[in-house]
Amino acid sequence: MEKTKISFKEINQLAVPAIIAGIAEPLISLTDIAIIGNVDKNPVEALAAAGIVGSFLSAIIWIVAQTKTAISAIVSQHLGANRLHAVKTLVPQALVFNFLLSLAIYFSTALLAKEIFSLYNAEGLILQYTEDYYTIRAIGYPLTLVTFAVFGVFRGLQNTLWAMKCSLTGALVNIVLDYALVYGIDGLLPAMHLKGAGYASVMAQLVMLIMALYFYFKKTPFNLRLRLKVNPQMKKLLLMSANLFVRTAALNFAIYLANAYATDYGKNYIAAQSILMNIWLFFSFFIDGYANAGNALSGRLLGAKDYKRLWFLSIDICKYAIIISFVLMLACGLFYNQIGLLFNKEVAVLSLFSSVFWMVLLMQPVNAIAFMFDGIFKGLGEASYLRNVLLAATFLGFTPTLLVLDYLDWKLYAIWTAFFVWMLVRSSALVIKFRRKYVNA
């Protein structure tokens, strides 16, 4: 039996760099809110604005960056079938598609920033801060989306180390520039407050793109030469991406709804919600490293039609991810009251945070199962099923739960109970489908 399994070493060669690469992106957002939440001038309003913009940026990037997952799945399947030559023209076409799409998103949203964030119930100083911060952060769309597409190529080639190096460097650049630009340097740089955090993020994204392109040209068999003839796999790529777009739009509708309700409860609530959501996202990306390994390996195994090893793979990566989730729970439990102080010093905000943080911790094992099978199903190309699961989880699970509990005045408890229901629906639906379709294949 052991000979049929993907080894622990092989899984972790992909998973560990993917974990480090994955947490670099939410680490940038966590750094932003930690620094912004501790400024002297309007820290609660600035923290709320950073949280709202961060959620919107994540929503947009997650939706359009699904081409990364589609590229990874197609490349890994062709790698497993020893037909990598068939997608050599597809990759540069996909990168250009991502770039053009990111430009369209930038111009269409930057001009409407005030109207967009009014939909989040932001007003007054918070609305002003969100508009200023977003118009800077949005410059990073082309940088981020092209970088993510290149990361998808790396993952499809069964390499997550290159992405890890790029992401770690970007995170370090962001941390250094955050301190320098937000607080200023006497005699050299004036303090730029929230705008400084925006510029720091854009510079970090530029560094990541430059490094990603270096590895792309030096280490992969692909280039950027475009062919007028569209690659036959482009249709599959776009169809898979479209299904994942819809799926991720549903996912981000839930996040939008949560932040809109929290903003409506008051500035202290959205400040606390910003901390809770960014920690939840950090945990998600942390656990998602094994999902990325599952994504890369499952695509390769499907291409080789090795279903037995695919089943053992699903068991192993779930086991590892659940262990990580318990480690995160334990670590945060030991420093439960200290964690909030990293992001804000307002007593009202910290009180709200502490009253709900346990719910974020409690759902981590459920999250782990959902994220693992998300990754596997993406590698298998099951984008339509992932779409349907997210639509059901969002509109039959999350939304009704939030509406009912909000009516009962549960406030932040309503939001996080709804998220718990959301993740239960996602995890159970994916496990049931996988067992039915692939275990006895």
C-alpha positions in Angstrom: 0.0 0.0 0.0 2.8 2.4 0.9 4.2 2.2 -2.6 1.0 3.5 -4.1 1.1 6.6 -1.9 2.6 10.0 -2.6 5.3 10.3 0.0 5.2 12.7 2.9 8.4 14.3 1.5 7.0 14.8 -1.9 3.8 16.4 -0.5 5.8 18.7 1.7 8.2 19.7 -1.0 5.2 21.4 -2.6 3.2 22.2 0.5 5.8 23.9 2.8 6.9 26.5 0.2 3.3 27.0 -0.8 2.4 27.7 2.8 5.1 30.3 3.1 4.2 31.8 -0.3 0.5 31.8 0.6 0.8 33.6 3.9 3.0 36.3 2.4 0.0 37.9 0.7 -2.3 38.1 3.8 0.9 39.0 5.8 1.0 42.2 3.7 -2.6 43.0 4.7 -2.0 42.1 8.4 1.1 44.3 8.4 -1.0 47.2 6.9 -3.7 46.9 9.5 -1.2 46.4 12.4 0.7 49.5 11.5 -2.4 51.6 10.5 -4.3 50.5 13.6 -1.6 52.0 15.8 -1.1 55.4 14.2 -1.8 58.5 16.4 -4.2 60.1 14.0 -7.7 58.5 13.8 -6.5 54.9 14.3 -10.0 53.4 14.4 -11.2 55.1 11.2 -7.9 54.2 9.4 -8.1 50.6 10.6 -11.7 50.3 9.4 -10.8 51.8 6.0 -7.8 49.4 5.6 -10.1 46.5 6.4 -12.8 47.5 4.0 -10.4 48.1 1.1 -8.5 44.9 1.9 -11.7 42.9 1.7 -12.6 44.5 -1.6 -9.2 44.0 -3.1 -9.2 40.4 -2.0 -12.6 39.9 -3.6 -11.5 41.3 -6.9 -8.1 39.5 -6.9 -9.6 36.2 -5.9 -12.1 36.4 -8.6 -9.9 37.3 -11.5 -6.9 35.3 -10.3 -8.7 32.1 -10.8 -6.9 31.8 -14.1 -3.9 30.9 -11.9 -5.7 27.8 -10.7 -6.9 27.0 -14.2 -3.4 27.4 -15.6 -2.0 25.2 -12.8 -4.5 22.4 -13.4 -4.0 22.4 -17.2 -0.2 22.5 -17.0 -0.1 19.8 -14.3 -2.4 17.5 -16.2 -0.3 17.8 -19.4 2.9 17.3 -17.3 1.4 14.0 -15.9 0.5 12.9 -19.5 4.0 13.9 -20.8 2.4 16.4 -23.2 3.8 19.7 -21.9 4.6 20.8 -25.4 0.9 21.1 -26.2 0.5 24.1 -23.8 3.6 26.1 -24.7 1.6 28.7 -26.6 -1.2 28.7 -24.1 0.8 30.1 -21.2 1.9 33.4 -22.7 -1.7 33.9 -24.1 -3.0 33.3 -20.6 -0.6 35.9 -19.1 -1.6 38.5 -21.6 -5.3 37.8 -20.9 -4.7 38.4 -17.2 -2.8 41.6 -17.9 -5.6 43.1 -20.1 -8.3 42.0 -17.6 -6.4 43.7 -14.8 -6.2 47.0 -16.7 -10.0 46.9 -17.3 -10.7 46.3 -13.6 -8.3 49.1 -12.6 -9.9 51.7 -14.8 -13.5 50.7 -14.0 -13.1 50.6 -10.2 -10.6 53.4 -9.5 -12.9 56.0 -11.0 -15.9 54.7 -8.9 -14.1 54.2 -5.6 -16.4 56.5 -3.7 -19.5 54.9 -5.0 -18.2 51.4 -4.4 -17.3 51.9 -0.8 -20.5 53.7 -0.1 -22.1 50.3 -0.7 -20.1 49.0 2.3 -21.9 51.6 4.4 -18.7 53.6 4.8 -19.3 57.3 5.3 -17.5 60.5 6.5 -13.8 60.1 7.3 -13.9 56.3 6.8 -15.2 56.8 3.3 -12.6 59.4 2.5 -9.8 57.1 3.8 -11.1 54.1 1.8 -11.2 56.2 -1.4 -7.7 57.5 -1.0 -6.2 54.1 0.0 -7.9 52.2 -2.8 -6.9 54.5 -5.6 -3.3 53.7 -4.7 -3.7 50.0 -3.9 -5.6 49.4 -7.2 -2.4 50.3 -9.2 -1.2 46.9 -8.1 -3.9 45.0 -10.0 -1.8 44.4 -13.1 1.3 43.5 -11.0 -0.5 41.1 -8.8 -2.6 39.3 -11.4 0.3 38.6 -13.8 2.4 37.4 -10.8 -0.4 35.1 -9.8 -0.7 33.7 -13.3 3.1 33.0 -13.4 2.7 31.3 -9.9 0.1 29.0 -11.5 2.6 27.9 -14.1 5.1 27.2 -11.4 2.6 25.1 -9.4 1.6 23.2 -12.5 5.3 22.3 -13.0 5.2 20.9 -9.4 7.4 23.7 -8.0 6.2 26.1 -5.3 9.7 27.1 -4.2 10.0 29.9 -6.7 6.7 31.4 -5.7 7.8 31.2 -2.1 11.0 33.2 -2.7 9.0 35.9 -4.6 6.3 36.2 -2.0 8.7 36.3 1.0 10.8 39.0 -0.6 7.6 41.0 -1.4 6.4 40.6 2.2 9.7 41.8 3.6 9.8 44.8 1.3 6.2 45.7 2.3 7.0 45.5 6.0 10.1 47.8 5.7 8.3 50.3 3.5 5.1 50.3 5.6 7.1 51.6 8.6 9.0 54.1 6.6 6.1 55.5 4.6 3.3 55.4 7.2 5.3 56.8 10.1 7.9 58.7 8.0 11.6 59.1 8.6 12.9 62.3 10.2 14.6 64.5 7.7 14.0 62.1 4.8 10.4 61.2 4.4 7.2 62.8 5.7 4.6 60.6 7.4 2.0 59.5 4.8 -0.5 57.7 7.1 -2.8 55.3 5.2 -1.5 56.4 1.8 2.0 55.3 2.8 0.6 51.7 3.4 -0.9 51.8 -0.1 2.4 52.8 -1.8 4.3 50.2 0.2 2.0 47.4 -1.0 2.4 48.5 -4.7 6.2 48.5 -4.4 6.1 45.0 -2.8 3.9 43.7 -5.7 6.3 45.2 -8.2 9.2 43.4 -6.6 7.3 40.1 -6.6 6.5 40.5 -10.3 10.1 41.1 -11.3 11.3 38.1 -9.4 8.5 35.9 -10.8 9.4 36.8 -14.4 13.0 36.1 -13.7 12.2 32.5 -12.6 9.7 32.2 -15.5 12.4 32.9 -18.1 15.2 31.1 -16.4 13.6 28.0 -15.0 10.5 27.1 -17.1 10.2 25.9 -20.7 7.8 28.7 -21.5 8.3 32.2 -22.9 6.2 35.3 -23.7 6.1 34.9 -27.5 2.6 35.2 -28.7 1.1 33.2 -31.5 -1.8 34.5 -33.6 -3.4 31.0 -33.5 -5.2 30.5 -30.2 -4.1 27.4 -28.4 -6.8 24.7 -28.4 -6.6 24.6 -24.6 -7.6 28.2 -24.3 -11.3 27.4 -24.4 -10.9 24.9 -21.5 -8.9 27.5 -19.6 -11.5 30.2 -20.1 -14.4 27.9 -19.2 -12.7 26.7 -16.1 -11.8 30.3 -15.2 -15.4 31.4 -15.8 -16.8 28.8 -13.4 -14.2 29.7 -10.8 -15.0 33.4 -11.4 -18.6 32.7 -10.4 -17.5 30.5 -7.5 -15.2 33.2 -6.1 -17.8 35.9 -6.7 -20.2 34.0 -4.5 -17.4 33.6 -1.9 -16.7 37.3 -1.9 -20.3 38.2 -1.7 -20.3 36.5 1.7 -17.3 38.5 2.7 -18.8 41.7 1.4 -22.1 41.1 3.2 -20.2 40.5 6.5 -18.3 43.7 6.2 -21.3 45.7 5.1 -23.3 44.5 8.2 -20.3 45.1 10.5 -19.8 48.7 9.2 -23.5 49.3 9.8 -23.1 48.2 13.4 -20.6 51.0 14.0 -16.9 51.9 13.6 -15.8 49.8 16.5 -17.5 46.7 15.0 -16.0 47.1 11.5 -12.6 47.7 13.1 -12.9 44.5 15.1 -14.3 42.7 12.1 -11.3 43.9 10.0 -8.9 42.2 12.5 -11.0 39.0 12.7 -11.3 38.7 8.9 -7.7 39.3 8.2 -6.6 36.7 10.8 -9.2 34.3 9.3 -7.7 35.0 5.8 -4.1 34.5 7.2 -5.1 31.1 8.6 -6.8 30.2 5.4 -3.8 30.9 3.3 -1.6 29.1 5.8 -3.7 26.0 5.6 -4.1 26.5 1.9 -0.4 25.4 1.3 -1.5 21.8 1.5 -4.4 22.6 -0.8 -1.9 24.0 -3.3 0.1 20.8 -3.1 -3.1 18.8 -3.6 -4.0 21.0 -6.6 -0.6 20.3 -8.3 -0.4 16.6 -7.4 -4.0 15.7 -8.2 -3.8 17.3 -11.7 -0.7 15.2 -12.4 -2.3 12.0 -11.0 -5.4 12.6 -13.1 -3.3 13.1 -16.2 -1.6 9.8 -15.4 -5.0 8.2 -14.6 -3.6 7.1 -11.2 -6.9 7.1 -9.1 -5.6 4.9 -6.3 -2.8 7.3 -5.4 -5.3 10.2 -5.8 -7.4 8.7 -3.0 -4.4 8.2 -0.7 -3.3 11.8 -1.5 -6.7 13.2 -0.3 -6.4 11.3 3.0 -2.8 12.4 3.7 -3.2 16.1 2.9 -6.4 16.4 4.9 -4.6 14.8 7.9 -1.6 17.2 7.6 -3.9 20.3 7.2 -6.0 19.4 10.2 -2.9 19.0 12.3 -1.8 22.5 11.3 -5.2 23.9 12.1 -5.0 22.5 15.7 -1.5 24.0 16.0 -2.9 27.4 15.0 -5.8 27.0 17.4 -3.4 26.1 20.3 -1.0 29.0 19.6 -3.7 31.6 19.4 -5.4 30.1 22.5 -2.2 30.6 24.5 -2.0 34.3 23.4 -5.7 35.0 23.1 -5.8 38.4 24.7 -2.4 39.6 23.4 -3.2 39.1 19.7 -5.7 41.9 19.5 -3.2 44.3 21.0 -1.0 43.9 17.9 -3.6 45.6 15.8 -5.3 48.2 17.9 -5.3 49.7 21.4 -8.9 50.9 21.6 -10.6 49.1 24.5 -14.0 48.9 22.8 -12.5 47.4 19.6 -10.4 44.8 21.6 -13.5 43.9 23.7 -15.5 43.1 20.6 -12.5 41.2 19.0 -12.0 39.0 22.1 -15.7 38.2 22.4 -15.7 36.6 18.9 -12.2 35.4 18.2 -12.9 32.0 19.7 -15.4 31.4 16.9 -12.7 32.0 14.3 -10.4 29.5 16.0 -13.1 26.8 16.4 -13.9 26.6 12.7 -10.3 25.9 11.6 -10.4 22.1 11.3 -13.6 22.4 9.2 -11.9 25.0 7.1 -8.9 22.7 6.6 -11.1 20.0 5.1 -12.9 22.4 2.8 -9.7 24.0 1.6 -8.0 20.7 1.0 -10.8 19.4 -1.2 -11.0 22.8 -2.9 -7.4 22.4 -4.0 -7.9 18.8 -5.2 -11.1 19.6 -7.1 -9.3 22.5 -8.8 -6.5 20.2 -9.9 -9.0 17.7 -11.2 -10.7 20.5 -13.3 -14.0 20.1 -11.4 -14.7 23.9 -11.6 -18.4 23.6 -12.3 -19.0 21.5 -9.1 -16.9 24.0 -7.1 -19.1 26.8 -8.5 -22.3 25.0 -7.5 -21.0 24.3 -4.0 -20.1 27.9 -3.3 -23.4 29.2 -4.7 -25.3 26.8 -2.4 -23.1 27.5 0.6 -23.5 31.3 0.2 -27.1 31.6 -0.7 -28.6 28.7 1.1 -26.2 28.6 4.1 -24.4 31.8 4.8 -27.0 34.5 3.8 -30.1 33.0 5.5 -28.1 32.4 8.7 -26.8 35.9 8.7 -30.2 37.5 8.1 -32.0 35.5 10.8 -29.3 36.0 13.4 -28.9 39.7 12.5 -32.6 40.0 13.1 -32.0 38.5 16.6 -29.4 41.3 17.1 -26.4 38.9 17.4 -24.2 41.3 15.5 -20.6 39.9 15.1 -21.8 36.6 16.5 -24.3 36.5 13.6 -21.5 37.1 11.0 -19.2 34.4 12.3 -22.0 31.8 12.9 -22.9 32.4 9.3 -19.3 31.8 8.3 -19.2 28.5 10.3 -22.4 27.3 8.5 -20.8 28.3 5.2 -17.7 26.2 5.8 -19.7 23.2 7.0 -21.7 23.2 3.8 -18.6 23.5 1.6 -16.6 20.8 3.4 -19.3 18.2 3.5 -20.4 18.7 -0.1 -16.8 18.3 -1.4 -16.1 15.2 0.7 -19.3 13.4 -0.4 -18.7 14.2 -4.1 -15.1 13.0 -4.0 -15.9 9.7 -2.4 -18.7 9.0 -4.8 -16.7 9.8 -8.0 -13.1 9.0 -7.4 -12.7 6.4 -4.5 -14.1 3.5 -6.6 -12.9 4.8 -10.0 
